[in-house]
Amino acid sequence: MKLWKDASKMAVRSYLYVPGDRPERFPRAWGSGADAVVFDLEDAVPIGAKDDARDAVVDCLRDPVEGPVEAWVRINAGQRGIDDLQALDACVGSVGVVVPKFSTEWIDTASCVLGERSVIALVESAHAVLNLASIAGCAAVSRLALGEVDLAADLAMTPSPGGRELWPIRLSAVVASAAFGSAPPIGPVWLDLPDLVGLKTSSEELRRSGFGARQAIHPAQIEVINLAMSPSPAEIDRAERLLVLSELAGGGACVDDDGRMVDEAVLRSARHILGR
């Protein structure tokens, strides 16, 4: 079963990576407040430790996952990633996979072992950027996520701290996700761990621009991301009030408390806020 059947029911705001070769960190990650934990078998794990990391993650996820936290595994690229997928057959419950350096060709290669697992497609190459629509349209893909460290390297970019140079790609990911009914995309990691103020500002900007979640690399980032990716109390109050006014007006367009016209597009935005 896919973890999401309808993007409107999606409320995951934060994805915390935990190295697969550090099982002593698994409990802390699980109790961090993150909406989803991503057990990382790829970049965070040295090559010589990858087999042990896979065993540790499979052992952790062998029993059904309880509670509201979602479990994901970032597999490796290439044949090792196929081997990772096969090993995940021992896991019970809805364990999704985060696929690095995603391409549509990967689906053809992995389809025989992917099964019904949901996929987060990491956009990390120029090729993936050129094929955002095809990737977002893949039936197995629940969500796009930006892997901007690899992406910047592939594009020979040196982004400024706020990533201004990458905004055209970010907005393209938002458009592709919306066009194919996927959940809003997942924003990139914030590498400056001490700068939580910068993380807050950046995450709020991502949410205003159509992102629904963000990746995290440390538990200290989770509370900031969760708050920034959540509608404010004022936004929720206004959305609820607009829908009440619409219902009182017969279910369509209405006039708000300030005398402004509220059409269906505004009401759709209100429903989206409450759906989060």
KOLGU-68398 format. One record per residue (C-alpha): residue in one letter; y, x, z; residue number from 1. Coordinates in nm, 4 decimals. Example, Ala and Ser with C-alpha at 12.3 -4.5 7.8 and 13.67 -1.06 7.14 Angstrom:
2
+-------+----------+----------+----------+------+
! torse !        v !        u !        w ! tiza !
+-------+----------+----------+----------+------+
!     A !  -0.4500 !   1.2300 !   0.7800 !    1 !
!     S !  -0.1060 !   1.3670 !   0.7140 !    2 !
+-------+----------+----------+----------+------+
//
This chain:
276
+-------+----------+----------+----------+------+
! torse !        v !        u !        w ! tiza !
+-------+----------+----------+----------+------+
!     M !   0.0000 !   0.0000 !   0.0000 !    1 !
!     K !   0.3453 !   0.1295 !  -0.0810 !    2 !
!     L !   0.5750 !   0.1943 !   0.2119 !    3 !
!     W !   0.8455 !  -0.0166 !   0.0452 !    4 !
!     K !   0.7881 !  -0.3230 !  -0.1676 !    5 !
!     D !   1.1555 !  -0.4108 !  -0.1901 !    6 !
!     A !   1.4495 !  -0.1733 !  -0.1645 !    7 !
!     S !   1.6483 !  -0.4428 !   0.0198 !    8 !
!     K !   1.4054 !  -0.4110 !   0.3150 !    9 !
!     M !   1.4505 !  -0.0350 !   0.3373 !   10 !
!     A !   1.6223 !   0.0909 !   0.6511 !   11 !
!     V !   1.5136 !   0.4551 !   0.6673 !   12 !
!     R !   1.8213 !   0.6718 !   0.7161 !   13 !
!     S !   1.6889 !   1.0132 !   0.8164 !   14 !
!     Y !   1.4003 !   1.2327 !   0.6990 !   15 !
!     L !   1.3312 !   1.5276 !   0.9299 !   16 !
!     Y !   1.1363 !   1.8225 !   0.7923 !   17 !
!     V !   0.8950 !   2.0026 !   1.0238 !   18 !
!     P !   0.7028 !   2.3136 !   0.9113 !   19 !
!     G !   0.3357 !   2.2369 !   0.8637 !   20 !
!     D !   0.2331 !   2.5673 !   1.0177 !   21 !
!     R !   0.4112 !   2.4882 !   1.3451 !   22 !
!     P !   0.2021 !   2.2093 !   1.5010 !   23 !
!     E !   0.3645 !   2.2693 !   1.8397 !   24 !
!     R !   0.6823 !   2.1238 !   1.6844 !   25 !
!     F !   0.5175 !   1.8044 !   1.5615 !   26 !
!     P !   0.5663 !   1.6053 !   1.8864 !   27 !
!     R !   0.9341 !   1.6963 !   1.9064 !   28 !
!     A !   0.9897 !   1.5942 !   1.5443 !   29 !
!     W !   0.8096 !   1.2652 !   1.6048 !   30 !
!     G !   1.0246 !   1.1917 !   1.9095 !   31 !
!     S !   1.3526 !   1.3114 !   1.7596 !   32 !
!     G !   1.4801 !   0.9677 !   1.6625 !   33 !
!     A !   1.4287 !   1.0343 !   1.2922 !   34 !
!     D !   1.3251 !   0.7320 !   1.0893 !   35 !
!     A !   1.0786 !   0.9481 !   0.8967 !   36 !
!     V !   0.9116 !   1.2839 !   0.9568 !   37 !
!     V !   0.8245 !   1.5050 !   0.6590 !   38 !
!     F !   0.5448 !   1.7493 !   0.7338 !   39 !
!     D !   0.6324 !   2.0409 !   0.5076 !   40 !
!     L !   0.3606 !   2.2345 !   0.3271 !   41 !
!     E !   0.5970 !   2.3916 !   0.0743 !   42 !
!     D !   0.9102 !   2.6027 !   0.1278 !   43 !
!     A !   0.8961 !   2.6180 !   0.5077 !   44 !
!     V !   0.5461 !   2.7694 !   0.5089 !   45 !
!     P !   0.4647 !   3.1327 !   0.4176 !   46 !
!     I !   0.2085 !   3.1685 !   0.1412 !   47 !
!     G !  -0.0480 !   3.3212 !   0.3732 !   48 !
!     A !  -0.0225 !   3.0291 !   0.6150 !   49 !
!     K !  -0.0465 !   2.7409 !   0.3674 !   50 !
!     D !  -0.4154 !   2.6637 !   0.4166 !   51 !
!     D !  -0.3776 !   2.6590 !   0.7949 !   52 !
!     A !  -0.0671 !   2.4414 !   0.7618 !   53 !
!     R !  -0.2536 !   2.1885 !   0.5488 !   54 !
!     D !  -0.5335 !   2.1728 !   0.8048 !   55 !
!     A !  -0.2852 !   2.1240 !   1.0905 !   56 !
!     V !  -0.1021 !   1.8408 !   0.9139 !   57 !
!     V !  -0.4197 !   1.6612 !   0.8102 !   58 !
!     D !  -0.5512 !   1.6929 !   1.1662 !   59 !
!     C !  -0.2256 !   1.5439 !   1.3016 !   60 !
!     L !  -0.2340 !   1.2517 !   1.0574 !   61 !
!     R !  -0.6071 !   1.1892 !   1.0725 !   62 !
!     D !  -0.5529 !   0.9009 !   1.3155 !   63 !
!     P !  -0.3386 !   0.5972 !   1.2291 !   64 !
!     V !   0.0321 !   0.6567 !   1.2859 !   65 !
!     E !   0.1756 !   0.4231 !   1.5481 !   66 !
!     G !   0.5349 !   0.3110 !   1.5890 !   67 !
!     P !   0.8273 !   0.2738 !   1.3483 !   68 !
!     V !   0.8466 !   0.6363 !   1.2328 !   69 !
!     E !   0.7256 !   0.6912 !   0.8772 !   70 !
!     A !   0.4988 !   0.9862 !   0.7950 !   71 !
!     W !   0.5482 !   1.1884 !   0.4761 !   72 !
!     V !   0.4070 !   1.5182 !   0.3565 !   73 !
!     R !   0.5911 !   1.7521 !   0.1235 !   74 !
!     I !   0.3150 !   1.8983 !  -0.0870 !   75 !
!     N !   0.3283 !   2.2168 !  -0.2908 !   76 !
!     A !   0.3939 !   2.2403 !  -0.6607 !   77 !
!     G !   0.1199 !   2.3016 !  -0.9168 !   78 !
!     Q !  -0.2517 !   2.3087 !  -0.8465 !   79 !
!     R !  -0.1999 !   2.3776 !  -0.4772 !   80 !
!     G !  -0.0138 !   2.0478 !  -0.4603 !   81 !
!     I !  -0.3096 !   1.8675 !  -0.6173 !   82 !
!     D !  -0.5299 !   2.0273 !  -0.3534 !   83 !
!     D !  -0.2865 !   1.9063 !  -0.0865 !   84 !
!     L !  -0.3134 !   1.5522 !  -0.2202 !   85 !
!     Q !  -0.6902 !   1.5608 !  -0.2096 !   86 !
!     A !  -0.6822 !   1.6835 !   0.1493 !   87 !
!     L !  -0.4594 !   1.3902 !   0.2473 !   88 !
!     D !  -0.7469 !   1.1532 !   0.1713 !   89 !
!     A !  -0.8598 !   1.2263 !   0.5259 !   90 !
!     C !  -0.5361 !   1.0777 !   0.6647 !   91 !
!     V !  -0.5360 !   0.7162 !   0.7781 !   92 !
!     G !  -0.2550 !   0.4732 !   0.7087 !   93 !
!     S !   0.0559 !   0.4885 !   0.4919 !   94 !
!     V !   0.1309 !   0.8574 !   0.4467 !   95 !
!     G !   0.3700 !   0.9152 !   0.1581 !   96 !
!     V !   0.4174 !   1.2344 !  -0.0394 !   97 !
!     V !   0.7366 !   1.4222 !  -0.1171 !   98 !
!     V !   0.6893 !   1.5978 !  -0.4499 !   99 !
!     P !   0.8938 !   1.9146 !  -0.5083 !  100 !
!     K !   1.0314 !   2.0053 !  -0.8502 !  101 !
!     F !   0.9333 !   1.6615 !  -0.9722 !  102 !
!     S !   0.8738 !   1.5875 !  -1.3374 !  103 !
!     T !   0.7282 !   1.2857 !  -1.5140 !  104 !
!     E !   0.4475 !   1.5085 !  -1.6386 !  105 !
!     W !   0.3411 !   1.5591 !  -1.2772 !  106 !
!     I !   0.2450 !   1.1916 !  -1.2507 !  107 !
!     D !   0.0024 !   1.2306 !  -1.5418 !  108 !
!     T !  -0.1556 !   1.5358 !  -1.3809 !  109 !
!     A !  -0.1776 !   1.3894 !  -1.0304 !  110 !
!     S !  -0.2575 !   1.0258 !  -1.1081 !  111 !
!     C !  -0.6303 !   1.0747 !  -1.0507 !  112 !
!     V !  -0.5745 !   1.1865 !  -0.6899 !  113 !
!     L !  -0.2455 !   1.0151 !  -0.6028 !  114 !
!     G !  -0.3943 !   0.6708 !  -0.5493 !  115 !
!     E !  -0.1539 !   0.4176 !  -0.4014 !  116 !
!     R !   0.0574 !   0.6672 !  -0.2091 !  117 !
!     S !   0.4328 !   0.6262 !  -0.2342 !  118 !
!     V !   0.6254 !   0.9186 !  -0.3780 !  119 !
!     I !   0.9661 !   1.0625 !  -0.3040 !  120 !
!     A !   1.0700 !   1.2621 !  -0.6092 !  121 !
!     L !   1.2699 !   1.5748 !  -0.5277 !  122 !
!     V !   1.5259 !   1.6411 !  -0.8009 !  123 !
!     E !   1.5476 !   2.0201 !  -0.8084 !  124 !
!     S !   1.5884 !   2.1266 !  -1.1709 !  125 !
!     A !   1.8066 !   2.0776 !  -1.4754 !  126 !
!     H !   1.5079 !   1.9148 !  -1.6457 !  127 !
!     A !   1.4830 !   1.6569 !  -1.3673 !  128 !
!     V !   1.8559 !   1.5810 !  -1.3891 !  129 !
!     L !   1.8233 !   1.5130 !  -1.7612 !  130 !
!     N !   1.5323 !   1.2782 !  -1.6890 !  131 !
!     L !   1.6645 !   1.0909 !  -1.3837 !  132 !
!     A !   1.6147 !   0.7521 !  -1.5476 !  133 !
!     S !   1.2526 !   0.8265 !  -1.6396 !  134 !
!     I !   1.1804 !   0.9571 !  -1.2897 !  135 !
!     A !   1.3425 !   0.6601 !  -1.1159 !  136 !
!     G !   1.1453 !   0.4303 !  -1.3451 !  137 !
!     C !   0.8055 !   0.5747 !  -1.2477 !  138 !
!     A !   0.6024 !   0.3063 !  -1.0720 !  139 !
!     A !   0.4839 !   0.5474 !  -0.8031 !  140 !
!     V !   0.8340 !   0.6696 !  -0.7147 !  141 !
!     S !   0.9839 !   0.4918 !  -0.4157 !  142 !
!     R !   1.2955 !   0.7016 !  -0.3939 !  143 !
!     L !   1.4846 !   0.9943 !  -0.5403 !  144 !
!     A !   1.5929 !   1.2827 !  -0.3187 !  145 !
!     L !   1.8188 !   1.5737 !  -0.4030 !  146 !
!     G !   1.6951 !   1.9273 !  -0.3435 !  147 !
!     E !   2.0272 !   2.0935 !  -0.4004 !  148 !
!     V !   1.9376 !   2.4479 !  -0.2936 !  149 !
!     D !   1.6816 !   2.4787 !  -0.5735 !  150 !
!     L !   1.8966 !   2.2728 !  -0.8071 !  151 !
!     A !   2.2012 !   2.4966 !  -0.7631 !  152 !
!     A !   1.9858 !   2.8025 !  -0.8291 !  153 !
!     D !   1.8447 !   2.6459 !  -1.1445 !  154 !
!     L !   2.1961 !   2.5651 !  -1.2657 !  155 !
!     A !   2.3378 !   2.9073 !  -1.1668 !  156 !
!     M !   2.5883 !   2.7280 !  -0.9423 !  157 !
!     T !   2.7532 !   2.8496 !  -0.6235 !  158 !
!     P !   2.8589 !   2.5194 !  -0.4680 !  159 !
!     S !   3.1494 !   2.4963 !  -0.2252 !  160 !
!     P !   3.0686 !   2.3843 !   0.1329 !  161 !
!     G !   3.1084 !   2.0161 !   0.0492 !  162 !
!     G !   2.9084 !   2.0418 !  -0.2714 !  163 !
!     R !   3.1942 !   1.9138 !  -0.4878 !  164 !
!     E !   3.0389 !   2.0718 !  -0.7964 !  165 !
!     L !   2.7228 !   1.8627 !  -0.7514 !  166 !
!     W !   2.8861 !   1.5211 !  -0.7240 !  167 !
!     P !   2.8288 !   1.4219 !  -1.0885 !  168 !
!     I !   2.4551 !   1.4709 !  -1.0332 !  169 !
!     R !   2.4640 !   1.2866 !  -0.7016 !  170 !
!     L !   2.6285 !   0.9845 !  -0.8586 !  171 !
!     S !   2.3825 !   0.9923 !  -1.1492 !  172 !
!     A !   2.0994 !   0.9684 !  -0.8944 !  173 !
!     V !   2.2689 !   0.6647 !  -0.7374 !  174 !
!     V !   2.3043 !   0.4952 !  -1.0769 !  175 !
!     A !   1.9440 !   0.5685 !  -1.1801 !  176 !
!     S !   1.8108 !   0.4351 !  -0.8493 !  177 !
!     A !   2.0117 !   0.1144 !  -0.8742 !  178 !
!     A !   1.9196 !   0.0609 !  -1.2384 !  179 !
!     F !   1.5473 !   0.0666 !  -1.1615 !  180 !
!     G !   1.5599 !  -0.1179 !  -0.8295 !  181 !
!     S !   1.4617 !   0.1844 !  -0.6226 !  182 !
!     A !   1.5805 !   0.2384 !  -0.2684 !  183 !
!     P !   1.9146 !   0.4251 !  -0.2558 !  184 !
!     P !   1.8625 !   0.7986 !  -0.2984 !  185 !
!     I !   1.8242 !   1.0506 !  -0.0186 !  186 !
!     G !   2.1018 !   1.3036 !   0.0253 !  187 !
!     P !   2.0528 !   1.6806 !   0.0480 !  188 !
!     V !   2.0010 !   1.8895 !   0.3590 !  189 !
!     W !   2.3014 !   2.0256 !   0.5495 !  190 !
!     L !   2.2400 !   2.3966 !   0.6048 !  191 !
!     D !   2.5210 !   2.4755 !   0.8505 !  192 !
!     L !   2.3378 !   2.3744 !   1.1685 !  193 !
!     P !   2.6261 !   2.4272 !   1.4180 !  194 !
!     D !   2.8701 !   2.2226 !   1.2061 !  195 !
!     L !   2.7841 !   1.8676 !   1.3101 !  196 !
!     V !   3.1376 !   1.7498 !   1.2309 !  197 !
!     G !   3.0951 !   1.8637 !   0.8726 !  198 !
!     L !   2.7543 !   1.6955 !   0.8621 !  199 !
!     K !   2.9097 !   1.3682 !   0.9814 !  200 !
!     T !   3.1916 !   1.3797 !   0.7245 !  201 !
!     S !   2.9554 !   1.4709 !   0.4420 !  202 !
!     S !   2.6991 !   1.2043 !   0.5366 !  203 !
!     E !   2.9623 !   0.9307 !   0.5574 !  204 !
!     E !   3.0849 !   1.0309 !   0.2127 !  205 !
!     L !   2.7299 !   1.0096 !   0.0789 !  206 !
!     R !   2.6818 !   0.6605 !   0.2228 !  207 !
!     R !   3.0100 !   0.5365 !   0.0764 !  208 !
!     S !   2.8908 !   0.6709 !  -0.2585 !  209 !
!     G !   2.5635 !   0.4797 !  -0.2562 !  210 !
!     F !   2.3169 !   0.7043 !  -0.0727 !  211 !
!     G !   2.0978 !   0.5402 !   0.1874 !  212 !
!     A !   1.9528 !   0.8346 !   0.3776 !  213 !
!     R !   1.9684 !   1.2078 !   0.4279 !  214 !
!     Q !   1.7247 !   1.4921 !   0.4783 !  215 !
!     A !   1.7461 !   1.6943 !   0.7993 !  216 !
!     I !   1.6161 !   2.0373 !   0.8958 !  217 !
!     H !   1.6746 !   2.0213 !   1.2725 !  218 !
!     P !   1.6375 !   1.7460 !   1.5361 !  219 !
!     A !   2.0002 !   1.8017 !   1.6431 !  220 !
!     Q !   2.1125 !   1.6567 !   1.3090 !  221 !
!     I !   1.9301 !   1.3262 !   1.3437 !  222 !
!     E !   2.1701 !   1.1281 !   1.5616 !  223 !
!     V !   2.4650 !   1.2260 !   1.3418 !  224 !
!     I !   2.2823 !   1.1268 !   1.0237 !  225 !
!     N !   2.1539 !   0.7978 !   1.1643 !  226 !
!     L !   2.5017 !   0.6910 !   1.2736 !  227 !
!     A !   2.6687 !   0.8027 !   0.9514 !  228 !
!     M !   2.4098 !   0.6266 !   0.7355 !  229 !
!     S !   2.4338 !   0.2996 !   0.9284 !  230 !
!     P !   2.6915 !   0.0261 !   0.8648 !  231 !
!     S !   2.9633 !   0.0220 !   1.1298 !  232 !
!     P !   2.9910 !  -0.2736 !   1.3723 !  233 !
!     A !   3.3051 !  -0.3818 !   1.1884 !  234 !
!     E !   3.1226 !  -0.3804 !   0.8535 !  235 !
!     I !   2.8366 !  -0.5828 !   1.0003 !  236 !
!     D !   3.0718 !  -0.8366 !   1.1603 !  237 !
!     R !   3.2626 !  -0.8841 !   0.8354 !  238 !
!     A !   2.9431 !  -0.9187 !   0.6302 !  239 !
!     E !   2.8051 !  -1.1810 !   0.8680 !  240 !
!     R !   3.1345 !  -1.3720 !   0.8653 !  241 !
!     L !   3.1540 !  -1.3738 !   0.4850 !  242 !
!     L !   2.8049 !  -1.5158 !   0.4532 !  243 !
!     V !   2.8861 !  -1.7860 !   0.7090 !  244 !
!     L !   3.2005 !  -1.8778 !   0.5180 !  245 !
!     S !   3.0058 !  -1.8872 !   0.1926 !  246 !
!     E !   2.7458 !  -2.1172 !   0.3465 !  247 !
!     L !   3.0170 !  -2.3475 !   0.4776 !  248 !
!     A !   3.1660 !  -2.3543 !   0.1274 !  249 !
!     G !   2.8353 !  -2.4643 !  -0.0226 !  250 !
!     G !   2.6692 !  -2.1315 !  -0.0808 !  251 !
!     G !   2.8967 !  -1.9744 !  -0.3400 !  252 !
!     A !   3.2414 !  -1.8211 !  -0.3631 !  253 !
!     C !   3.4736 !  -1.8742 !  -0.0697 !  254 !
!     V !   3.8003 !  -1.7621 !   0.0857 !  255 !
!     D !   3.7909 !  -1.5195 !   0.3779 !  256 !
!     D !   3.9912 !  -1.5433 !   0.6993 !  257 !
!     D !   4.2790 !  -1.3499 !   0.5403 !  258 !
!     G !   4.3029 !  -1.5829 !   0.2427 !  259 !
!     R !   4.1343 !  -1.3490 !  -0.0036 !  260 !
!     M !   3.8937 !  -1.4722 !  -0.2664 !  261 !
!     V !   3.5319 !  -1.3718 !  -0.2072 !  262 !
!     D !   3.3084 !  -1.3882 !  -0.5148 !  263 !
!     E !   2.9358 !  -1.3335 !  -0.5577 !  264 !
!     A !   2.9724 !  -0.9572 !  -0.6004 !  265 !
!     V !   3.1379 !  -0.9307 !  -0.2575 !  266 !
!     L !   2.8682 !  -1.1523 !  -0.1071 !  267 !
!     R !   2.5987 !  -0.9342 !  -0.2631 !  268 !
!     S !   2.7542 !  -0.6304 !  -0.0969 !  269 !
!     A !   2.7553 !  -0.8182 !   0.2349 !  270 !
!     R !   2.3861 !  -0.8974 !   0.2000 !  271 !
!     H !   2.3166 !  -0.5329 !   0.1237 !  272 !
!     I !   2.4958 !  -0.4216 !   0.4415 !  273 !
!     L !   2.2961 !  -0.6636 !   0.6551 !  274 !
!     G !   1.9754 !  -0.5673 !   0.4763 !  275 !
!     R !   2.0186 !  -0.2085 !   0.5978 !  276 !
+-------+----------+----------+----------+------+
//
